Amino acid sequence: MTRIVRRDITVKTIDQVTIAVREVRGDETSTQGTPILLMHGTRVPGISEFDLPVENGSVAETLALSGHDSFIPDARGFGRSDRPAAMSQPPGASRPLARCLEITRDVDATVDAMRETCGVDKVALLGWGVGATLILMYAALWPEKVSHLVLYNPLYGGASEHARYRGAQLADPNNPLRFNVEKFGGYNFNTLDHLLEKWDTSIPLANKDEWRDPAVAKAFVQALSDGDPTTLSRDPPTFRSPNGMLEDSFYIGIGEKLVHANQVSCKVLIVRGELDYFSRVEDVDELQRDLVNAEQVRRWEPKNATHYVLLDRPERGRDATLSQIVDFLRS
C-alpha cells in the first residue's frame, strides 16, 4: 500500500522572494507518473484548495496515490510565502500586488525544484480560476518545462459580460472598463466565511451537507485562518490576500485576454463545472478555438458540478473529475 509523504519546503525566486511549497508524494513503492504543480486562485493559499487534512479534502493526496507527486506553492503575498512590505501598510498605500505575470517567477522556481527532485525535464501544472490564467502564461513563457496543463474553471476573456465585473463591485464607477484601484488598493482583508458563502450559494440543495462534507468545509475555513499569521489579530478574524490576481480577473472578465492560448504547445485539459459561477462557457469555447498549437486538447464539463467540485462529495463530481485529470496526465 502506498504511503503518502508530506514535506514543507521553500524555494527562492529569481528576484529573491522566498516561496513556500507543500510537497505531497507517494513513497518509493508508488508508480512514478508526471509530477504536477497545483496553483491556487485569487484569494486563498494553496493548501486550502489542494491539501485539506480530512477525507476527500486533498486533491494532492489523490493525485500522489495515482503516481503523480504534487507540489503546492503559495504565491508571493499568500500563505507561508514572503509578503510584500506593502502588505504591512494600509491597502490604499499601494497598487494591486502580485499580478499573474509576476507570479510566474514563483511558479518557475517551484517547477525547477520539481524537475530536480523528481528527475524530469517537464512537469504538469493545474491552475484554479485565475491560477489557470497564470499557468497558461507560464506554459507560453517556458514551453520546454511543461508537458500538461489542467485549466480548472478558467477565465479567458471569452465574453465581455460577467456578473462579477462589468458595472459591478470591481469596476471603477467612473470608468467601467477600469479596475477600481482606489477602492481595493494593494491587498484585501477577507472574512473566513466569505468563500464559504459563495460555495453555499452555488450548491443547488437546501441542505449543503448533502453536497459538501461538513468536515471539508471546516478544514477549508481553518486552512484560510492558518494561512495568515495575523488572522486572529483582527476582530472579526480576516486573512490577507494580494489584489493583483483580482485585478487580472477583472480585465479577463470584461473580455481582455492577458495571454493568448495559441502560444501554448503542450497537452491541455479544460475543466468547467456546469454550475460554476466564475468561468463561462464562452471562456471554454474561446480557449478551445485558440489552442491551435497545443499537442492535445480535452474538455471536461461535468453536469451539475460546482466551482468547488474538487472539494465536493465524491458522488457530486469530485471522483469523476479527478479520474478525468489522472487519465489526462497519463496521456
C-alpha positions in Angstrom: 0.0 0.0 0.0 1.3 3.4 -1.0 2.2 5.7 1.9 1.9 9.5 1.5 4.8 11.6 2.5 4.4 15.4 3.1 7.2 17.8 3.2 7.1 21.6 3.5 10.0 23.3 1.7 10.9 26.7 0.4 12.3 27.9 -3.0 13.9 31.2 -3.9 12.8 33.1 -7.0 15.0 34.9 -9.4 14.1 38.2 -7.7 14.9 36.6 -4.3 11.4 36.1 -2.9 11.0 33.0 -0.7 8.1 30.8 -1.8 6.6 28.2 0.5 5.8 24.8 -1.2 3.9 21.8 0.1 5.2 18.6 -1.4 2.8 15.6 -1.3 4.4 12.4 -2.7 3.9 8.7 -2.7 6.6 6.6 -1.1 9.2 4.6 -3.0 6.7 1.8 -3.8 4.4 4.1 -5.8 4.3 4.2 -9.6 6.0 7.4 -10.8 3.9 9.5 -13.2 4.3 13.1 -14.3 4.7 15.3 -11.3 2.2 18.2 -11.0 2.2 21.7 -9.6 -1.2 22.8 -8.1 -1.7 26.6 -8.4 -4.2 28.3 -6.2 -6.6 31.1 -7.3 -7.3 34.7 -6.5 -7.7 34.9 -2.7 -6.6 31.8 -1.0 -3.3 30.0 -0.2 -2.6 26.6 -1.9 -3.2 24.2 1.0 -6.8 25.4 1.5 -7.7 24.3 -2.1 -5.5 21.3 -2.6 -4.4 19.6 0.7 -7.0 19.7 3.5 -6.3 17.1 6.3 -9.7 15.3 6.0 -11.1 12.5 3.9 -11.7 13.6 0.3 -10.2 17.0 1.1 -6.8 16.6 -0.6 -6.5 16.7 -4.4 -2.8 16.4 -3.9 -3.1 13.2 -2.0 -5.4 11.7 -4.6 -3.0 12.5 -7.4 0.0 11.3 -5.4 -1.8 8.0 -4.8 -2.2 7.7 -8.6 1.6 8.2 -9.0 1.7 12.0 -9.6 3.8 13.7 -6.9 2.2 17.1 -6.2 3.7 20.4 -5.3 1.6 23.3 -4.0 3.2 26.7 -3.9 1.8 29.8 -2.2 2.3 32.7 -4.5 4.1 35.8 -3.1 1.9 37.5 -0.6 -0.1 34.4 0.1 0.1 31.8 2.9 3.5 31.0 4.2 5.4 32.8 1.4 7.1 36.1 1.7 4.7 39.0 1.7 5.5 42.4 0.1 6.4 45.1 2.6 3.3 47.0 1.3 1.1 44.4 3.0 2.2 45.8 6.4 0.8 49.2 5.3 -2.9 50.1 4.7 -4.2 48.7 1.4 -4.7 52.1 -0.1 -0.9 52.8 0.1 -0.2 50.6 -2.8 -1.5 49.4 -6.2 -2.7 45.8 -6.5 0.1 43.5 -5.5 1.3 40.2 -7.1 -0.3 40.1 -10.6 -0.1 36.9 -12.6 2.8 37.7 -14.8 4.9 38.5 -11.7 3.8 35.2 -10.0 5.2 33.2 -13.0 8.5 33.7 -11.2 7.2 31.8 -8.2 5.9 29.1 -10.5 9.3 28.8 -12.3 11.2 28.5 -9.0 8.8 25.7 -8.0 9.0 23.9 -11.3 12.8 23.9 -11.3 12.7 22.4 -7.8 10.3 19.7 -9.0 12.4 18.9 -12.0 15.4 18.4 -9.8 13.6 16.4 -7.1 11.7 14.2 -9.5 14.5 13.9 -12.1 12.3 15.0 -15.0 12.6 17.6 -17.7 8.9 18.5 -17.9 6.1 18.7 -15.4 2.3 19.2 -15.4 0.5 22.2 -13.9 -3.1 22.6 -12.7 -4.4 26.1 -12.1 -7.7 27.0 -10.3 -9.6 30.0 -11.6 -7.1 32.9 -12.3 -4.5 30.3 -11.4 -5.4 28.7 -14.7 -4.6 32.0 -16.5 -1.3 32.1 -14.6 -0.2 28.6 -15.6 -1.2 29.4 -19.2 1.2 32.3 -19.1 3.9 30.1 -17.7 3.5 27.5 -20.4 3.8 30.2 -23.0 7.0 31.6 -21.4 8.7 28.2 -20.6 7.3 25.6 -23.0 10.4 23.4 -22.6 9.4 22.8 -18.9 5.7 21.9 -19.4 4.1 18.6 -20.5 0.4 19.1 -19.5 -1.9 21.9 -18.4 -5.1 21.4 -16.5 -7.1 24.6 -16.7 -9.7 24.3 -13.9 -12.7 26.7 -14.1 -10.6 29.2 -16.2 -11.4 32.8 -17.2 -10.1 33.6 -20.6 -11.7 36.7 -22.0 -14.3 34.8 -24.0 -17.0 37.3 -23.3 -17.3 41.0 -22.3 -20.1 40.5 -19.8 -19.6 38.9 -16.4 -21.9 39.3 -13.4 -18.9 40.0 -11.1 -17.1 42.5 -13.3 -18.5 45.0 -15.8 -20.6 47.6 -14.0 -20.2 45.6 -10.7 -18.3 45.9 -7.5 -14.8 45.6 -9.0 -15.3 48.3 -11.7 -14.3 51.9 -11.3 -17.6 53.8 -11.0 -16.3 56.5 -13.3 -14.9 54.1 -15.9 -16.5 50.6 -16.1 -13.5 49.3 -18.2 -11.1 50.0 -15.4 -10.4 48.1 -12.2 -11.3 50.1 -9.1 -7.8 50.5 -7.8 -8.8 53.3 -5.5 -11.3 51.1 -3.7 -9.3 47.9 -3.4 -5.6 49.0 -3.3 -2.8 46.6 -2.8 -4.4 43.8 -0.9 -7.7 42.7 0.7 -8.9 41.6 4.1 -11.2 38.6 3.7 -13.6 37.2 6.3 -13.2 33.5 6.9 -16.7 32.7 5.7 -16.6 34.8 2.5 -15.8 32.0 0.1 -17.9 29.5 2.1 -20.9 31.7 1.4 -20.2 31.6 -2.4 -19.8 27.9 -2.2 -23.1 27.6 -0.3 -24.9 29.7 -2.9 -23.7 27.5 -5.7 -25.0 24.3 -4.2 -28.5 23.6 -5.5 -29.7 21.9 -2.3 -31.1 23.4 0.8 -29.1 21.0 2.9 -25.5 21.9 1.9 -24.1 18.9 3.9 -25.7 16.5 1.4 -23.4 18.0 -1.3 -20.3 19.0 0.8 -18.9 17.2 3.8 -19.0 19.5 6.8 -15.6 18.3 7.8 -14.2 19.6 4.5 -15.9 22.9 5.0 -14.5 23.2 8.5 -11.0 22.3 7.3 -11.2 24.8 4.5 -12.0 27.6 6.8 -9.3 26.5 9.2 -6.8 26.5 6.4 -7.7 30.0 5.4 -7.2 31.1 9.0 -3.9 29.3 9.3 -2.6 30.8 6.0 -2.1 34.2 7.5 -0.3 34.6 10.9 -2.2 37.9 11.5 -5.7 36.4 11.0 -6.6 36.2 14.7 -5.3 39.7 15.5 -8.4 41.2 13.9 -12.0 41.1 15.1 -13.7 39.6 13.3 -10.7 37.4 12.1 -9.7 38.1 8.5 -6.9 36.8 6.2 -5.0 39.0 3.8 -4.6 38.4 0.0 -2.9 40.5 -2.6 -5.2 42.1 -5.1 -3.0 41.6 -8.3 -4.8 38.4 -9.3 -8.2 40.1 -8.5 -7.3 42.9 -10.9 -6.3 40.4 -13.6 -9.6 38.6 -13.1 -11.4 41.9 -13.7 -9.8 42.5 -17.0 -10.2 38.9 -18.2 -13.8 39.0 -17.1 -14.6 42.0 -19.3 -13.2 40.3 -22.3 -9.4 41.0 -22.4 -7.0 38.1 -23.0 -3.9 38.6 -20.8 -2.3 35.7 -22.6 -3.2 34.1 -26.0 -3.6 30.4 -25.9 -2.0 30.0 -29.4 1.3 30.5 -27.6 0.9 27.1 -25.8 2.2 23.9 -27.3 1.7 21.2 -24.6 -1.3 19.0 -23.9 -4.3 20.8 -22.3 -7.3 19.7 -20.4 -10.1 22.3 -19.8 -12.4 21.6 -16.8 -15.5 23.6 -16.1 -18.4 22.5 -13.9 -21.9 23.2 -15.2 -22.8 25.3 -12.1 -19.6 27.3 -11.9 -20.1 31.0 -11.2 -16.7 32.1 -12.3 -15.7 30.6 -15.6 -18.1 31.0 -18.5 -19.0 28.6 -21.4 -17.7 31.3 -23.7 -14.3 31.2 -22.0 -14.0 27.4 -22.6 -15.2 27.8 -26.2 -12.7 30.6 -26.9 -9.9 28.7 -25.3 -10.6 25.6 -27.3 -10.6 27.7 -30.5 -7.3 29.4 -29.7 -5.3 26.3 -28.6 -4.3 25.7 -32.2 -0.7 24.8 -31.4 -1.5 22.5 -28.4 -0.4 18.9 -28.8 -3.8 17.7 -27.5 -6.9 19.5 -26.2 -9.5 17.8 -24.0 -12.6 19.4 -22.5 -14.4 18.1 -19.4 -17.7 19.8 -18.3 -19.3 17.7 -15.5 -23.0 18.2 -15.3 -24.5 19.6 -12.1 -21.0 20.4 -10.7 -19.9 23.5 -8.8 -16.9 25.7 -8.8 -15.6 23.6 -5.9 -16.2 20.2 -7.4 -12.7 19.1 -6.4 -13.8 19.6 -2.7 -17.4 18.5 -3.0 -18.5 15.0 -2.0 -17.1 12.2 -4.3 -20.5 11.4 -5.8 -21.1 15.1 -6.6 -18.5 15.2 -9.3 -15.2 15.0 -7.4 -14.3 11.4 -8.2 -15.3 11.7 -11.9 -13.3 14.9 -12.3 -10.2 13.6 -10.6 -10.5 10.4 -12.8 -10.5 12.6 -15.9 -7.4 14.5 -14.7 -5.5 11.4 -13.9 -6.4 9.8 -17.2 -5.2 13.0 -19.0 -1.9 13.1 -17.1 -1.2 9.5 -18.3 -1.7 10.5 -21.9 
